[in-house]
C-alpha cells in the first residue's frame, strides 16, 4: 500500500525554527512536495524535491533522502501566519495515471 | 491570481439532492484533473483522477456511480454527487495538473458540501 506519515501536531513560538518530518512508502515515486493549508482553505504549494538534498525558498526549506524514503520541511523565523496544516505529498506515476498522494498532515501552532 | 477556479464554494441542500461541482483551469490546459475529499482535521483523500476525453479512474472504495466525474474539455471537469446523504457532507477540492513531473499541481478553493 501507500503511506506518508507525519507528526500530527507541532507547537513552536514566534521566531523559532521547526522541522516537520515525512516518511513515505509508495509504489512509485516522482518527487516529494510540500503544501500548506489554512483552515477552510485550499492547499498552496510550498516546495518540491525531485533529487536528494536541500531546496531553499525564503524562510522555507525542504530536504529529501530517497534512500531513506524520508523528507522534511524546515520553517525558519516562524510567524503567527505560519499556523496552518502542512502536508507532504508524493507524485505516483504507477499504473495508468499519475496522482498526488498526500501525507497524514501536521498541524503547526505558532505561539507568541 | 487563482489558476484553478472551483464553483460553488459552499452548498447546503436536502438529502437526496444531486449536487454538481465545477472545476476550471484558467490559464493553462489541464491534461489531468483530480478530485479530493477532506473531512475535518484529516488529510486530502484522492477520490478520482480524470483525463480529458476519457473515463475517470476511481480510487479503491470510491463509488463511481455515486460520484460522477466528467472531463469534457482541457479546462473543465465536473463532479456530481448523486442522491447526496448527510455522510457525503465534506470539503471537496479539485486540482489540475498541466503535465510533467516537475510541474506543481494547482488547487481550487474547495467546495464545502453540507447535506441536511
Interface residues (C-beta under 8 A of the other chain):
Chain A: X30 X31 X33 X40 X41 X42 X43 X44 X45 X48 X50 X87 X91 X93 X96 X97 X98 X99 X100 X101 X102 X103 X104 X105 X107
Chain B: X32 X34 X36 X41 X42 X43 X44 X45 X46 X49 X51 X57 X91 X93 X95 X97 X101 X102 X104 X105 X106 X107 X108 X109 X110 X112
